[in-house]
Amino acid sequence: MTTKTAAKHSRGSQCGCTALRKATRRISHLFDVALAPTGLKITQRAILAEIGRQEPTNVGRLAASLVMDSGALAHTLKPLERDGLVSLDINPTDRRHRLINLTERGREKLSESDVLWTQAQSVFDAALGNAEAQTLRALLDSLTSDEFAVRFSQGMARPAKAK
């Protein structure tokens, strides 16, 4: 790669969405490598951890807390169920919904991943800088808030100004 080409590729995107997606892919890959000995991807670990905080839960509630589409979450849960890490059982009080719980094996796998996740999180914070990492998490929390989604939607409802 020439210096000119490298410089062209090193410039950040002017698109907030593209920049976030690129960063997410990079950081997800780094965490996936860190968690590889457990056999979990960071997305799977995040789902297991969220189930553990909410259980019993259902797809709609879990999807909302993970800011995911319910259909995508249902698809992502299938391997976790197949591998015996989660159980999806019919809710006895509302048969339209399934209750999601960690299985004993799921709790063990989540616990097994804790040490590597904690190490990866510490390395992330140190590599970025502790203050910057804290600021980043606060900004990301803001971006995933309902308030931000409303402000964005309201802004898009206004006619675009011609240049």
C-alpha positions in Angstrom: 0.0 0.0 0.0 1.4 3.4 -1.0 1.7 6.2 1.5 -0.9 8.1 -0.4 -3.3 5.1 -0.3 -2.6 4.5 3.4 -3.3 8.1 4.2 -6.6 7.9 2.2 -7.7 4.8 4.2 -6.6 6.3 7.6 -9.0 9.2 7.4 -12.1 8.9 9.6 -15.5 8.8 8.1 -17.7 11.9 8.2 -20.6 9.6 8.7 -21.4 9.0 12.4 -23.1 5.6 11.6 -20.1 4.4 9.5 -17.6 5.4 12.1 -19.6 3.7 14.9 -20.0 0.5 12.8 -16.3 0.4 12.0 -15.4 0.9 15.6 -17.9 -1.8 16.7 -16.5 -4.3 14.2 -12.9 -3.6 15.4 -13.7 -3.8 19.1 -16.0 -6.8 18.7 -13.2 -8.7 16.9 -10.7 -7.8 19.7 -13.1 -9.1 22.4 -13.9 -12.2 20.3 -10.2 -13.0 20.2 -9.9 -12.5 23.9 -12.9 -14.7 24.6 -12.0 -17.4 22.1 -10.8 -19.9 24.7 -14.4 -20.0 26.1 -16.0 -20.7 22.7 -18.2 -17.6 23.1 -18.3 -14.5 20.9 -18.7 -11.2 22.7 -22.3 -10.9 21.3 -23.2 -14.3 22.8 -21.6 -13.3 26.2 -23.5 -10.1 26.2 -26.8 -11.9 25.7 -26.0 -14.5 28.4 -25.0 -11.7 30.8 -28.2 -9.7 30.1 -30.4 -12.9 30.5 -28.7 -13.4 33.8 -29.6 -9.9 34.9 -33.2 -10.2 33.8 -34.2 -13.8 34.2 -36.7 -15.0 33.5 -37.1 -12.8 30.5 -38.7 -12.9 27.1 -37.5 -12.1 23.6 -39.2 -8.6 23.5 -37.8 -7.5 26.8 -34.4 -8.9 26.1 -34.3 -7.3 22.6 -35.3 -3.9 24.0 -32.5 -4.0 26.6 -29.9 -5.1 24.0 -31.2 -2.5 21.5 -31.8 -5.4 19.0 -34.5 -6.4 16.6 -36.6 -9.2 18.1 -36.2 -11.3 15.0 -32.4 -11.0 15.0 -32.3 -11.8 18.7 -34.5 -14.9 18.2 -32.0 -16.0 15.5 -29.0 -15.4 17.8 -30.6 -17.3 20.6 -30.9 -20.6 18.6 -27.2 -21.6 18.9 -27.2 -20.7 22.6 -30.3 -22.9 23.0 -28.8 -25.7 20.9 -25.6 -25.6 22.9 -27.6 -25.9 26.2 -26.7 -22.5 27.5 -30.2 -21.1 27.6 -33.7 -22.5 27.8 -36.8 -21.2 26.1 -39.9 -22.4 27.7 -43.6 -21.5 27.2 -44.7 -18.9 29.7 -47.5 -20.6 31.7 -49.3 -17.2 32.2 -49.1 -16.1 28.6 -48.6 -19.0 26.1 -47.7 -16.4 23.3 -44.4 -15.7 24.9 -41.4 -17.9 25.8 -39.5 -17.4 29.0 -35.7 -17.3 28.5 -33.4 -18.5 31.3 -29.8 -19.4 31.7 -29.3 -23.1 32.1 -26.7 -24.4 34.6 -24.3 -24.9 31.7 -25.0 -21.3 30.6 -24.2 -20.0 34.1 -21.0 -21.9 34.1 -20.0 -20.7 30.6 -20.8 -17.1 31.6 -18.7 -17.5 34.8 -15.9 -19.1 32.8 -15.9 -16.1 30.5 -15.8 -13.5 33.3 -12.1 -13.6 33.9 -11.2 -13.1 30.2 -14.0 -10.5 29.7 -12.7 -8.6 32.8 -9.1 -8.7 31.4 -10.3 -7.6 28.0 -12.3 -4.7 29.5 -9.3 -3.6 31.6 -7.0 -3.7 28.6 -9.6 -1.8 26.5 -9.8 0.9 29.3 -6.0 1.1 29.5 -5.4 1.2 25.8 -8.0 4.0 25.3 -7.3 5.7 28.5 -9.5 5.3 31.6 -11.1 8.7 31.4 -11.7 8.4 27.7 -13.2 4.9 28.1 -15.6 6.3 30.8 -16.5 9.2 28.5 -17.0 6.9 25.6 -19.4 4.6 27.6 -21.4 7.7 28.7 -21.6 8.9 25.0 -22.7 5.4 23.8 -25.3 5.2 26.6 -26.6 8.6 25.3 -26.7 7.3 21.7 -28.7 4.2 22.7 -31.2 6.2 24.8 -34.9 6.7 23.7 -34.3 10.4 24.1 -31.6 10.4 21.4 -33.8 8.3 19.1 -36.7 10.8 19.5 -34.4 13.8 18.8 -33.0 12.1 15.7 -36.5 11.2 14.4 -37.7 14.7 15.0 -34.7 16.1 13.1 -35.4 13.8 10.2 -39.0 14.8 10.1 -38.0 18.4 9.2 -37.4 19.1 5.5 -33.8 19.0 4.5 -32.3 22.4 3.6 -31.0 22.7 0.0 -27.3 23.5 -0.3 
